[in-house]
């Protein structure tokens, strides 16, 4: 690039716009051709003009020369070169838009982003877009009207994101609702123009099985370090991308320990679960989650755990053996609770299993489905145990085990002692990644989410690694028992998981040709029963079952190809229940959809809480067909603006509770049933020799 110096020479007569365009062209050419040892000159704002000076100073000093970083650097520009805020709203908008495009295109791991209050962002947007007025929410929850047109915004104010008691950001913040994330260049520019703060910087990290998914780590991991056998503990924050080795080093520094004598454990529920000895693995690789308990243990030369004595701020090893123990079996905490009559309580006096979930913005549908699943006894026992060995990471229909791991971590947190309600943020992010239809913060159908979770967990935990090809055969007059067992064996040869063990049943499907009376009998699996509701003020669940099993002709769009007639026929179809699962999930079809409208049935469906006897409806009546209700999902209001809650019975308490997002309260049995009941969860009871019923525990 050639340097040209003109002294005392006036440029040709150009209009202001032409001059500005020329300087922009020069700036762009300089950006494309800059090389080492090129010469640049400083020029005052007064001599250059507002917009050209703004572009050149920001481009040269911040983007190209790299001389300045952080809010302090931009503040120096303001002080040394005059007031940078002397721009029109449209010019400010152009500057920020340019930074936004550049930041989005060039974002990479390790970059810094900043949280910016959505309230302040809306005020600035109203200013640059010349909006006459907007309503904003104040810190006390009230609303105020901001006159935007022509009025510059105040200083940046992120105080609505900060909890005063902890000086940390609130746990329940939602991107797009409470804050936005902006690249460092935009934050620096805003700070130079307006000042204020506080600055809330966060790093870009990679997530996912391929480690290629970029995300801003708004909430680093909070870990609780426990030094055993002493009672010392320490709260620590670390990025998910830091290594186990870094965690080990920090633990040694915090408790003043000698590194080679220290090992650390995943210490969920005050019980050793996994030794964290892969020092190069990241915390993300080791599946360390928010609020995880970590055990810090000192060992002797023979590998035994030693007693540690603190003297003069230094840790010394005694000859005594630590009383810390590993879990002796996969028998979960929940099983121990269920098989005793004692009510388990946390240190604070709250019952284990009564932990709510914070709403992340219309996520009551998700919270409700989760509470029903995590209070399913068989699932709780399974996910509190060592289920990792059953994860199927090669299943192309699964999610490489990530959904199962995220759900397992939820179960662990929701059955931990002494916990308060928390935000299921990590699970929500994982859900949105694999099921984009549930991304964002809109209301969704809890039953649709439940169906996705059951199917996704099954595929992640399918014990079958190589699925054989099985050709279905028609009954052709063979006994139903033989045909049903054959269909079930074929199904299990391809689908074998805890979900199948617990939730899948089998029904018999009979098709009859109206012309030649050819009969086709098949036996198909089901995960739940979707029962129709008659449009009356009140109906019985038994009448809903009868409607589901009633013989009826196929709809014209779904006609059957008769193998005897060699034609498509509107056959009659009859369903019969053949094999019922340990946990029977019943979906009451309250919602109806058409091209022109969506509607909801508010019909009261009467269903039994105890002794739900289905033996009349089961063709293969070998096992007990008597069930007891233990959970249900409720939906209140209309389809677009409704609300979900869960009613759950804690078996060890023999008491019902209402889970309304983060709020959990006891309810009497008479309040369990209502016309809001949507999805019912029943568990099978077994016949005792004396004719009474008790719970059938899963093998």
N, C-alpha and C positions, 0 to 999 in steps of 0.2 A: 504494500500500500504506500503510495507516494504522499509525503507530507507537503502541504502547500501552505505558505504563510503570506498573507496579503496584509500590508500595512498602509493605511490611508487610502485604500481603494474601496469605493462604494459599489455594491452589487447593482446589477441592472434593476430597473423598477419592477418589483414583483408585488403581487397582492399578498396580504398576510397569510392567506390559505396556501398560496404558491410557495411562500417562504417555508411554511411549516412542512409542506409535503416534501420540499427539497431536503430539509434537514432530516426528515424521517428516512428518505432514500439513502442519504449519506450514512445515517446510523445503521441501517440494515446492511449496507455494503461493508461497513466497518466490522459488523458482527460476523459477516461471512468470511472476511479476509484477514482478521486479526492474527498476528504471529508474534513470536518473541521479539523483544527489543523495539516494537512499535512505540511511537510517542503519542501521549495523550495530554491534553491541556485542561486545566480547570477553568471554568467560566462562571461568572456570577449569574444568579437567577435573574436579576434585573436586566442583564445584558442579553439574555438568551430567550426569555419568554417562558410561560408557565409549562405548557405541555412538553415542548422539546426538552427543556431542562429536566423535567420529571423522568421522561423516558431515558435520557442519557445517563443521569446520575444513578438511577436504579439499575440500569443495564450494566454500566461500566463498573460501578463499585460493588454491587451486590451479586450480579449474575456472572460477570466475566472475570473481574480481577480478584474476586473472592476476598476482598479486604475486610469486609464487615460481615458479622453474623450475630443473630440474636437481636433482642429489642434495644440493647445498649448501642449497637452499631447504627441502627436507624435513627436513634435519638441524636447521635453525634451529627448525622447529616443535617437534621433539622436545625441544630444549634449553629453549625458552622456555615450553612449556606442559606439561611433564611427559612421562612415558613413554608413547609411543603403542603400545607392544607389549603393553599390558595388555588384550588382547582374547582371547576364546575362539577356538579353531580354527574353529568355524563362522562366527564374526563376521569373521575374516580372510578366509575363503573368500567370504563375501558381498561384502566390499569389492572383492576382486580380480575377482570375477565381474562386478560392476557396471562396473568399468573396462574389462574385456575386451569386454563388449557394446558399450560406447560407442566404444572404439577401433576395433573391427571395422566398425561402422556408419559412422563418420565419417572413416575413413582417406583421405588425399589426398596428392598429390605434395608432397614437401618435408617431410612428417612424419618424426619420428625414432622409430626402433625400436631395441631393445637386444637383443643376444645374451645368452641366459641358459643356463648349463650345464644340460643335461638331467639330469645327476646331481643337482645341487642342487634342481632343480624337482621331481624325484621324491621327494626327502626332504621338501620342503615339502608336496607333495601327500599324502604318507603322514601327515604331521602333521595337516592339516586334515580329512582323510578318516578319521582315527583308525585307520589300518592298523597292525596289530601289528608287522610287520617287513617290510623289503624288502632286496634285495641291490643294492648299487651297486658300480661299478667305480672303483678308485683310479687315480691318475696313473700308477703303474707297471704297470698292466694287471691287477693282482690284484683280487679281489672281496672285499667285506666286507659283513656284515649290519648293517643300521641298524634299531634299535629305534624305531619311529615313534610308537607310541601314547603320547600325553601328553608327549612330549619335544619341546621347541622345536628347530627347525633351527639349525645354526650360522650364522655369517656367510656371505653370498653368496660362493661360490668358483668363479670362472671360469678358474682356472689350468689346468684340463684342456683348455681351448680354445687355449691360448697356447703357441707354440714358444719355448722358453727362449733358443735361440741368436739368434733374430731379434726377439723380443718382439712378433711378429705372430701372428695366428691361423693355425692349420694350414691348408694348402691343401686338405686332404681332408675337411673337416668336412661333415657331412650334416645338414640340418635334420630334426628328428624323431628322429634317431639320436644326435647329439652335442649339439645345442642346440635351443632354441626361440626364436622372436622374440616380444618383448612390446612393447606401446606404451610410450611414455615415461612415461605416468602410472603404469603398473604397476611399471616399474623404480623410479621415484621412491618409490613406496609401499613396495616391498620394501627399498629402501635405507634408508628411514626406520625401518623395523622392525628390520632385521638388519645394516645396514652391509655392509662387504666390497667385493668387486669382482674385477678391475677393470671399469670401465664400458666396454662395447664398443658404441658408438653407430653406427647406420647410417641412411641416408636412404631414403625411399620415392621411387622414380622411375617413369616410364612407359616401357613398352617396346612392341614390336610394330609392325606396319605402320601401324596407326591411332593409335598412341601413346596408347592408352586402357587398356592392361593395366598395373595397378599391381603393382610388385614391390619388395622391399627389396633394395638393392644391398649384399649382404653382402661381396662381393669387388669393390672398385673396380679399374679397369684398372691393371695394372703396365706401364709403358712404359720402353723403353730408348732414351734420346736419344743419338745419335752425332753428334759435331761433326767434320765433314770440312772440310779435309784433316788436321786434327790427330787424335790418337788419343783425345781426351777423350770420355768417355761418362758418362751420369748416369741413375740409376734414379729414376723418377717415378711417383707414384700420382695418378690423376685419376678423377673420376666419368665415366661414359658420357654423362651429360647436359651436361657442360661442352663448350664449343665449340672448334672448330679455332682460332679467334682467341685463346681463353684458353691453348691449348697453345702457340701461336706466341709469346704474351707471356711465358709461363713459360720457354720455351726461350731467349728473348733475355735474360731476367733471370739465368738460371742461368749462361750462358756470356758474360755482359756484352757483348751485341751490340746494334747499332743496328737497331731493328725494320724500317725500310723496306729494309734491305739483306739481309734474311733470308727464306728460304723453307724450308718443311719438306715432307718426302716420306714416303710409305709406303715403308719401306726393308727390306722382307723379303729375307732371304738376301744382305744387303749389296748390294742391287741396287734401283735406283729403279723403283717400280711405278706410283705415282700421285702427282701434285703435290697437296698438301693446301692449296688456295687459296680454298675457300669458307669464309670466316672465321665465318660465321653458322651453319654446319652443326654439329651435335653430333658427338662422337666416335662415337656410336651410328649416326648417319646415314651417317658415312663408313666404317662397318663396321670400325672399329678394334677389335682383339681383345686379349685378355689376352696379356701378354709381347710386344707388338708392338714391332718396331724402327722408330724414327723418325729420319730423316736431317735434321740441321740444317745448312743450307748458306748461305754468304754469297755474294752476287752483286754484280757491278760494274754500272756505268751502262749498259753495252751488253747486259746480260743474261747475260754469261759468268760462270762460277763462278771466284771469286778465291781465292788463297791468303791465309790469315789468320795474322797474326803476333801473338802475345801479348806485350804490354809493360806492366809495372806493373799487372797485373790487368785490362788493357783490351785489346780485340781491335781490330787494325788490318788494313786490306786491303793486300796486296802486289800487284804487277803480274803475278805468276805465275798460271797457270791451274790449277785443281784437276784432279787426276788421277781424280777420281770420275767414273764413267761410268754411263749408263743401260744397261738390258738392251737389246741390239741386235735381239733377235728373241724370238718366243714359244717358242723352243726351250728346254725346261725343264731344270732341273738333272738331273732323273731321266733324260731322254733322253741327256744328256751322259755320265751314269754308265753307262747301259746299253750305249752304243755304244763304250765303251772297255773295255779289259781291266784298267784300274787300279782298285784298291779305294779308294773315296772315304772319307776319315776326317775327323772333326772335329778341332778344335784339341786336344781332350782325348784324342784317339786312338780314340774310339768311332766305329763305322761309321755313316755317314749312312743313315737308314732303319731304324735299330734303336732306336726310342724306344717305350717302353711307355706304357700308360695306367693311371692309378690307378683302383682300384675304388671306386665311390661307394656301395657297399652293394648287393651282388648284381647288379652291372652287368657281369659277365664276359661275358654273352651279347652285350652291345652292343660291348664292347671287341674281342671276337673277330671280329664281323662287320666292324667298322671296319678292323681290321688286314688282313683279306683283301681288302677293297675298295681301300684306299689302296696296297696292293702289287700291284694290277692295273696293269700298265705303261701301258695306254692311258688309264686314269683319272688316273694320277699326272701324265702329260704334260699332259693336258687341264686339270686343276685347278691345276697350277702355272703354267699360261699365262694368257692373258687371256680367260677364259671369260665375263666379265661381259656382253659384248655379246650373248650368246645367252640370257640370262635372260629368261624369259617371265613378266612380272609381271601380265599380264591373263588368264592361263589360269585359268578357274574351277575346274579340277581340280587346280591346283597350289597352292603355298603362297607366292605372290607373290615367289618367288625366295629366300625366307629359308632354306629347307632347303639349297638349293644353296650359298648364301653361307656358311652355317655349316659345311657339309661341306668346302668349299674351304679354309676357314681351318684345319680339322683337318689336311687334306693338307699345307698349308704348314708347320704346326708339326711334323708327324711326319716331314717330310723336311728340316727345318732342321738345320744343323750345330751341334754342341756343346750340344744341349739334353738335359735330363734328362726322366724320365717326368713327366707332368703330368695333372691332372684334367680330363677333357672336360666340364666343368660347363656351359659355354655351349651346347654341342651337345646335351647331355642335356635342358636346359631347353627348347630349341627343339623337340626330339623330343617331349617331353611335351605341349607346346602343341598340336602338330598331330596327335599320335597319343596321346590320353589313356590308351590301353591300356598304354602303356609308361611311364606316370608312376609316381612312387613308387620304391620300392627293392626290389621283388619280383623274383624270377627269371622270365625269359620265354624263349620259344623263339627262338634266334638266327636260325633260318631264316625265321621269320615277320618278324622285324625286317629281315632282309636283303631280303625281298620288298617290304616297305614302302619301304625306302630306295631300291631300284632304281626302283620305280614313282614315288615322290615326286620323285626327282632327274630322272627322265624328264619329268614334267609341268612341273617348274620350268625345264627347259632345252629344252622342245619348241620347235623352230624354226618350227613352224606356228602362226601367229597366228589365222587364220580357217580352221576345219576344214570342208572340203567334205562334202556328203552323197554317199555312195557306196552304191549298192544292190548287195548280194552276188548273184552269179549262180551257178547250179549248173553243173557241168561239161557236162552234156548231150552226152556223147560227144566233146567237144573234147580235143585232146592235153593231157596233164598239164602240159607245159612252158608252154603258152599260158595255161592256167587259173591255174597257180601264180604266174606273172609278173603276171597281172592282179590277183590277190588281194594280192600283195606291193606292187604299185604303189598300190593303194587304201589299204593300210595305211600306207605311207610318206607318202601325201598328207595324212594326219591325224596321223601320229606320226613325227617326225623329230628325233632327239636323239643325243647321244653314247652314251646308254644303248642305243638301238636299233642304232646303228652297231656297237657292241661286243658286246652280250649277246643280242640277239634273233635267233632262228632261226625256222624254219617247218616244220610237219609236215603231212602229208597225212592227212585223216580220211575213211574210207570207211564208209558205212552201207548195209546191205542189208536190205530188207524180207523177213521170213521167209515172207510169204504170196505176194506178187506178184513178188518178187525185184527190185523197183525199187532202183537203186543211186544213192546221192547222194555226190558227192565234193566236199570243200571243203579249202582250205588255210589254216591258222590260224597266227598267230605264237605263239612261246613265249619266256619269259625264262629258264627253267631247266627241267630235267627232274627230276621226282620219281619215283624208281625204287622199286618194291616190293622187299622182301627176303623170301626164303623162310625159313621157320623151321627152319633147319638150323644146325649148329655153324659151318660155313664155306661161303661161296658166292663165285662170281666175279661181278665187275661186269658181265661179258658176259651171264651168265644173268639178271641183274636187268634189263638192257636188253631181252632177249628176252621176259621177263615183261611189261614195259611195252608192247611192240609186239604182244603176242599178241592174236589175234582172240578176242572174247568177247561174249556177249549183254549188252545194256544191263540195268541193274537195273530192277525194276518201277516204282520211283518216278521213273525218268528215261526213259520210253519215248518213241519218236520218232513224230511225225505223218507218216505216209507220204502224199505228195502224190498218189499214184496210187490207193491204197486209200481215201483220205480217212478213215483211222482211225489211232488211236495203236497202234503195233506195237512189240513187244520185238525191235528190230532187232539184228543183230550189228554190232559196231564194230571196225574195224581201223585202227591208227595206223602210219604210216611216217614216218621222218625224211626231210625233203626238202632243207632248207637249214640248215646248221649255222653258228653264229656264230663270230666270232673268239675269243671267250672263252666256253667252255662250262661252265656251272654245273650241277652234278649234286647233287641232294638225295636222300640215302638215307633212306627212310621208316622210321625206327627207332621212332617213337612211334605208338601206336594209341589211339584214344579210343572209349569207349562210354558209355552212360548209367550203368553200374554201376562201371566201372573204367577206369584209364589204365595203360598198360604200355609197356615199352621193350624192343626186341630188342637183345640183346648180340651178335648174330651177327657174326663176322669176315667182312668183305667184302674180297676180294682185288682190288686195282685197280692198274694199271700206273702207274709214275712217269714212264716214258719210252715213246715210240712207242705211244701209245694209239690204235689204228687202228680207226676206225668206218666205213670204206668199205663193209663188208658190209651195214651197216644203213641206208645212205643211198641213197634211190632216185635222186636227182639227183646223180650222182657226178662233178661237174665240177671242183671244187677239191680241194685236199689235205684229207683227213679224218683226219690224224694229229695228235695233241695231246700236250702234255707238262704234267704237273702242276706248279703253282707255289704253290698255297696250299690249305689245307683247315681247316675248323672241326671241332674235336673236342668231344664231350660225354661226361663221366665221371659215373658215379653214376646215381641214379634221377631221376624227373621233377621231384619237388618240391625236392630238395636237391642237385642236380647242379652241375657246374662245367664251364665252357667254356674252351678254349685254342685258339690258332691255330698251325699250322705253316706257315711261309712260306719260300720259296726266294728269296734275293737273287740276281738274275740276274747282276749284275756280279761277285759273289763265287763263284757256282756252289756255294753252301752253304746248308744248311737251318738255320732258327732256330725256336725255340719262343717264342711270345709268350703269357705267362701274366700277364695284367693288366700291372702295372708291371715285371715281371721278364722279361728277354729273355736267352736263352742259346742257344748253338750246339748242334745235335744232328747225329748221323750219319744218313745216308740210310736205314739199316736201321731206325731208330726212327720214321720218318715214318708208317708204316702201323700201325694197331691196330684193335681192335674198337670204338674210340671215334669213328672217322671218321664224320662226319655230313654235311658239305657240302664238295664237292670243286670246285676251280677249275682248269680246264685252259685252256691257250692254244694256238692253232693253230700248227703248223709248216708251212712251205712247202717244196715240192719244188725242189731245186737241179738243175741240168743234169746233175750227176754222180750223181744218184740219191739223194743224202743229203738230210737235212732240216735246216732252220734256222728261226729264228723269223720269223713273218710280222708285220712292224710295221704298226700301224694307219696309214692314210693321214693 
